[in-house]
């Protein structure tokens, strides 16, 4: 049953606020800004990128690419998982110059590489001792071929410098094996990561620990041939007790082929399997206390989607530098000064759900999220000791453009009925001169959709258009925001046929009353957004209800932002996504709605 919106009008006089001063950002649409760190001329990059590294990544035996990986999966009992892995198994990982001997083809491929899903560094902060950091990049410090990342942690006194190795992204474990000579990776874990856009990327983690006795037994069983270093390694494996660089019996790999893991999941402990060989003397004793303990990581992307390229992955530099690990390798661009690169960064400068993100990093990496098919689901801009943004990007097949801090003439370009681009979320702030500035995200009008967007509507105009579009036209309300300029109440509103006419809207309410409105939403509807009109003191609130779908959303009204990270983490752990957010009052308060389209529903935390 269709229910007309309920309009609550506050008629009592209230002191007019002059608005809060803020740092006005650029008025350029964010998605049109080029990557701030990525240059179009390789000569301008931090260090000249060198992609002319083309050796294949082989394991034991001539032409036995990833043989142990294949064997580990073949040894699995018959199951759908085994069949799935065999059908999707890579058989060769190549350096760029082997995969693309033609320099132009190689450059085109690497320039188009994007992370298909959010990727993080394969380690986290340590609670004691020295912190984990990058030691070697795409090229060894001495200039030799590396094609990966060496990550380590210096020992602090007698403390074991091992650390937890974390999955760089959500994915599936497709390889767990011991890689002996000549490949020399030692204990290895391989993950396959698939983005929502269907594109894949692979991460390989080497030199891991898998229990001291288990590792010693694996070394005893490898074929050393004429390698003296390997023979010394086997000698060390037969010693009792084992040296401390073998690690603990509890340092086992906790994941198995076919297992699904989340980004940040512990998949192993860093170790020195195979790397210790170069530190051993004729008695099998290491000259290094911890045996050259470190983590080696390869990142690779599929060369193509059809045979034979569908079985080949090309090693890439996740930092986009293709150089030695100097200042070009910025591990945390939110705290370090990023350096220009010619190729794209794959590790996230910030994740799709963010809070109190600075304006500069937000605009420095416009292609990171949009490059994997993510678009703004909701964004809120505000001043809190600098211009900040809180919001969420989520996967979408719809294009978008974003305008921040623009004047009325700019948003007026989208006013009217059935425009090609439709503002889906509009928020208005008042500058220090009392003038309105607009932030809005627009997407194309969908096939068959009828829309009408208007801003700076008076109360009489809103009532009139409501009758035209909702009462008589069968439209619903897709977005709503109230604000005042010089004491006059205005509204920005989107009418659309893609929103059911069962919308239910309240506005001009106190925080307590709008929470009561949410509790009293009629059956068949659920809260879609809550916004505060801060041109009133205290703020007045609006609530828009939409047709019920999925789980009942969790709404937060006029809540302190001090607890926002806690609540956001709780919601994410329950599978709820941020669908609407507004941060206001100098960054101290927020309204938010988290929804879940399918799966198990949970009570509001």
Buried (B, 14 or more C-beta within 10 A) or exposed (E): EEBEBEEBEEEEEEEBBEBBEBEBBEEBBBBEBEBBBBBEEBEEBBBEBBBEBBEBBBBBBEEBBBBBBBEBBEEBEEEEBBEBBEEBBBBBBBBBBBBBEEEEEBBEBBBEBBBBBBBBBBBBEBEEBBEBBBBBBBBBEEEEBBBBBBBBBBBEEEBBBBBBBBBBBBBBBBBBBBBBBBBBBBBBBBBBBBBBBEBBBBBBBBBBBBBBEBBBEBBEEBEBEEBEBBBBBBBBBEEEEBBBBBBEEEBBBEBEBBBEBEBBBBBBBBBBBBBBBBBBEEEBEBEBBBBBBBBBBBBBBBBEEEEEBBBBBBBBBBBBBBBBBEEBBBBEBBEEEBBBBBBBBBBBBBBBBBBBBBBBBBBBBBBBBBBBBBBBBBBBBBBBEEBBBBBBBBBBEEEBBBBBBBEBEBBBEBBEEEBEBBBBBBBBBBBEEBEBBBBBBBBBBEEEBBBBBBBBBEBEBBEEBBEEBBEEBEBBBBBBBBBBBEEEBBBBBBBBBBBBBBBBBBBBBBBEBBBEBBEEBEEBBBBBBBBBBBBBEEBBBBBBBBBBEEBBBBBBBBBEBEEBEEBBEBBEEBBBBBBBBBBBBBBEBBBBBBBBEEEEEBEBB
